[in-house]
């Protein structure tokens, strides 16, 4: 099993848009990716422009497939990427 923690920081004032896009992405993943066991966004109570995703996959192959999906390319690479203040912080764990 693979767990990915992704920390996203929106440009100032773009937090609500980031949260909406993250929730849209979570719905897409849950509906379309059998290899994804968990895909949950969490909003920082101290900074509403910051979202952390906790993602769990059966294996690295499923994580790589996730990154190739049309919804990832459209939402994450396209829309979310345009409103981030900096590159996401990514941490990968295996069990």
N, C-alpha and C positions, 0 to 999 in steps of 0.2 A: 504494500500500500504506500502511496505517496501523498504527502500533505504539503500544500503550498499556502504560504501566508503572503498576501500582497497588500501593501500599504499604498494608498493613492491619496494625493493631495491636490485638490482643485485650486485653480486660480481664485483669488479673493472674490467672493460674491457668487461663485459658480457651484457652491456646495449643494444646493437643492437640485440643480441640473445633474450633477454627478450622482447623487443618490437615486434620482429617477432612472438614469441610465443603468446604474448598477442593479436596480431592482428588475428592470427590463431584461438585462443580461441573465440574471439569476433564473427568471422564468424560462427563458430560452434553453438554458443549460439543463434545467430540471426536466423539461419536456423532451429534449432531443438527444441527450447524451447518457446512454446507459452505463458507460464507464466511469461516470462522475458520481461519487457517493454523497458528496456534500459540497454545496456552493452557496455560502451565506455571507452577505455583506453586513458590516456593522459600522455605525456612524459614531465617531468620537463625541462624547458629551461635552468635552472641553473645546473642541474645534469642529464645528459643523461642516467645514470644508474638507474634512479628512474621513476616508472610508477604509476599513480593513476587510479584506476578503479572507475567509478560511475555506480552502478548497481541498477535497479529498478525492483521490482517484484510485482505481484498482491497481494501476501501475504507471510507469513513465510513458508507456505507449499511449495510454488513454489521455494523459496530459498533453502529449504532442498532438494527438488527434483533435483535442479541444482547441488548440491554437490554430488549427487549419479550418475550422468550421466557418461557414458564411456569417453566422451571427457574431462570432469573435472578431472576424475581420471588419465587419460593418460597425459594430457597437464599440468594441474595445479599441481597435486600431484606428477607426475613423472618428467616431464621435467623442469618446472618452479621451483619447489621445489629444484632441484639440483643446480640451479645457483643463488639462493638468498643468500645475505650476512647475512640476519637476518630474523626472523619470520615476516610475513606481519602484518601491523597495520590495524585493522578492526574496523570500527564504524558503528553501526546499528541504523537507524532512522525509525520511524513509523508515518504514517499520517492517 
